[in-house]
Amino acid sequence: MQDAGNQVFPNLNPVADFVVSPVEFIHQAEWTYPTDAPVASFEVRRTNVTTGETFTVGSLGYQTGSDAYKVWDSLGFPGANYSYELVAVALSGQEEILATDDEPYPTLATTDILARFEAIEATMGAFGNAEIIEATLPYAAWDGLLMTTDEGETLALEKGTLATTPGSNPIFSILNPSPTAEYGPLQMAVYKHTDEGLFVSTALTDHYHEAVLPNTEVTYPTKPTLLTNDADIYVPTLSVSKDVREHIFVSWEYLPNTEVTFQLSYSEAGADSWTTITLPNEQRAWVHEHPAAAMMEYKLVAEYADG
């Protein structure tokens, strides 16, 4: 019996059906417990057998409508040896271990997530194209892709990023804009955030051929100066990134609720011919699809209503 002040609670019964098993490259813990027990809540705890580190996988309140419980452990480190404990917090406030189960965490290989990986040349640089096995997209077992360039630089792409080529097996692309040679390797791996640090799978390697190298002779534009010294005129902040194949993402910051329209102009770097589009006051981003050249130049003008 458990004594909590003037109240006496019966001892808790152990759990015989506590089972931890692999599901979609993570762990699932499940058990049953009577609906009339003096329990406030349950906790599932995971201990790394090698390091001794313990983490709480999940907490569940006690339920009277069902005797079945289930917790998913998505933050374990692939391949690690774990011991799991099912802990009950009794109405008395005391904790009691009701069951244990030892189960190694599922391993995760790059080929478990990727159906195919290839390195190909781009309009400038080289792309790593990763074809994802469609069924694995919603899995909590991985968070994104990690590409290593020929210089050892790592480029990450989160799983939530829009696929470059959607379809039954969507393709995600990562650009290396500055390869050191026309022929070289790219490596693609899967990464996952865990309770015990970042996990990176063993990478797949492929080579690109005839990559277009950066033009070091291009003169980069300098930041323009305003045509006014009026301190009340806000200077737009313009940024450009090429994170998706054959698309350039242009974004800018400007004061809200300001009566302006935006004149966005673009040109091949070093050319004199500009194309200008007018964008509404509320817009703060624009996607340039299939730009005409490997190196583009952009400029933005905020035009006030009074001219």
N, C-alpha and C positions, 0 to 999 in steps of 0.2 A: 504494500500500500504506500501511497505518497501522501505526505502530510504538508499542507500549505496553510499555515495559521490554524484556524479552527475547522478548516475543511479537509476531508480525507478523500483522496481519489484512488481508484484501483490502479494497479500496475498495468502498463500497456503491453499488449500481446505482440510478439515478434511477427514480422511479415515473412511468409514462406515463398511468395511468388514475385519478389522484387527481381526484375530482370533488366539488364542493360544490353542493348543489341544495336548493331549497325543498320542505319537506314539512310540511303542517299549520301553516303560518305560522312555522316555525322552519327551521333549516338542518340538513342531513344531509351529513356528509363520509364518503366511502367510497373504498377502494382495495384493491389486492391486492399481495402481496409474497411472494417465494419462502420456502418453509418451511425452507430450509437456509442462510439468510443469517446472518452474524455480528452480529445485532442483539439488544439487550437490551429495548428498548421503543420506542414511538412516542409523539409528542406532536403534537396539532393546535393551532396558535396562530392567533389572530385579531387583526388590526391594523386599527384605524379609520383609513381613508385620510385623513380630514380632520383628526383630532386627533393621530394618531400613537400613540395608546394601544394597547398589546398585552396580550392576556389568553390564558391557556392554556384552551382549550376542553375538552380531555380528554387523558388519558394511557392507553395500552393496553400491556400486556405483550406481548412477542413470543410468537407461537404457532406450534407445529410441526404441529398437527393440521389447520389450514386456512390458506389463503393470503388469505382475505377479511377485511377490517376495516371497521368502521362506527362513527362517533361522531356524536352529536347535539349541536347547539349551541342550547340553549334560552335562553341569557342574552344574546343579541345585542339591540341596540336597533333596533326596527322602522324600516326605511327607510334605515339607515346604510349607507355604502359600505365594504366590508371586503375585505381581502386575507388569504387563508388560507395558512399554511405547514404542510407535513407535515415534521416533524423526526424523524429517527431517532437514538436514542442507541445507539452501537455498543458491542460488547463491550469495546472499547478505552477506553470512557468518553467518547469524543469525540462531539459532536453534528454532524449533517450534514443540511442541507435537501435533501430528496429531490424535492419538488414544491411548486408554488404554484397557487392559483386565486383569481381575483378575482370576487366575487359580492355584489351588494347584498342586505342582509337583507330578508326579506319585510315588506311594509307590513302594518299591522293596523288595520282600521277597526272602529268600534263595531258596524256592521251585519254584520261578519264573524262576530260572536259572538251578537248580539241579533237575534231575529226580530221583536221588537216591544217598545216602551217606552211606558208611559202613566203619567200622574200623576192620582191620584184622592184624594178626600177620605177621611179616616179618622174613627173615633169621637172622636179628638182629633188635630188636625194633618192631615198629608197623606202619602200613600204614593207612592213611585216603584216601579212594578212592571216588572221586566225579564224578558221571556220569552227564555230561552236556547235557541239552536239545539242540540238534544240532542247531535249528533255532536261538537260542540266542547267539551263538558264535560271530557273527559279530556285535551284538548290542553294541552301545556306552554307554549303561546304566551301565555297570560294567567293572572293570579293572582286577579282579583276585579273587583268593580264599585266605582265611585266616583260618588257622587251629590252634586251641588251644590245647595244650597237657595236660596230667594229672597234670603237675606241674604249669600250667598257662602260659607256654611259647607260644608265637605266631610265627607261621611259614607261610610265604606268598609265593604265586605262581602266577606270572603274567599270564594273559590270553594268551599272545603270546607264552608261553612255549609249546613246542611240547607235544601233548597228549601222555601219557604213553601207552594207548590202543586206537588207532584210530578206527573210525567206525561211524555208523550213529548217535549214541550218544557217543561221545568220553569220555574216562575216564582219569581224571587227578589224580595223586597220589602225596601225600606229606608224607615224612618219618619222624617219631619221632624216632631217633636212640637210645634214652636213656630213655625209660619209667622206672618208679620207681617200678612197680609191673607187674606180668604176666597178671593181669586183670585190666583194667582201661578204662577211657573214652577218646574219642577224639571229638572235636567240630569243625564243618566246617561252615564257613560263606562266604558271598560274600562281597567284598569291592569295593569302588569307590572313586576316587579323585574328589572333587568338589571345587567350588569357595570358599566354606565356611568350608573347612576342609575335613577330611577323614570320609566317611560313611561306617559303617559296619552293615550288616543285622543281624537279630536275628539268632543265629547259630542252626544247627541241631546237635544232639548228638547220638553217637553210641559207643559201648564198644567192645574192642578186648579181646581175650582169649588166654592164653598160649603164650604170647609174649616172645621172646628170649631176655633176659636182657643182657646188656653189660658185657663182661668178664673183671672184674677189675684186674685180675691177669696177663693180657697180658703185656709184656714188650714192650714199644714203642721204635722204633729205634731212635738212636741219629743221628744228622746231620753228614755226613761223612766229613773227611778232605781230601784236595787235595794231590795228590802224587807229587806235584811240588810246588816250591815257586815262580815260574815265575809269575810276576805281570800282564803279558799280557794274561794269561789264564783266561777266563771268567767263573765264577761259574754259572751253570744253576739254575734257580729258579723253583722248582717243587711244584705243588699244586694238591690236590686230593679232589673231592667232590662227594657225593652220593645224587643227587637231584632227580633222576628218578629211579623208581623201577627196581631192578635187573640190574642196570647199574652203573658203576663208571666212572666218567669223570676225566681224567688225563690231565693236561696241564702244560706247562712250558714256560719260557722266556729265550731267548738267543739272542746274537747279530746277527743282520741280515747280510747277505752277508759273512758269515763265512763258510769256507770250512770244514764242519763237517757232520758226520752222527750221529744219536742218537741210543744208545742201551738202550731200556727200558726193565727192568726186573721186574717180579712180583712173589710173593710167598704168601702162607698163613702165617699170622703173627706168628713168632716164629719157622717156619719150615726152614730146610736147603736146600730144593729143590727149585731152581729158574727157571723160564721160561723167555727167553730173545727173544725179537723181534727187528729187525733193521728197523728204520724209516728214511725217507729221510731228507735232509737238511732243506727243506722248511716247514716241519711239526712241529706244536707246540701244538698238542692236540691228544688224543687217547681215545676212549671209550671202556672200558672193559665190555663186555656183559656177563651177568650171571657168575660172579666170583664164585670160588669154595667154598669160605668160607665167614663167616660174617665179619671177620677182615682180610684185605689184607695189604701187605707191597709192596712198589714200590721204585725202585731206577733208576736213569737215568745217563748215561755216554755219554758225548759229545766226539766223537772220531775224531780227526783231520786227515786230508788226509795224513799227513806225519807221522802218527802213534803216 
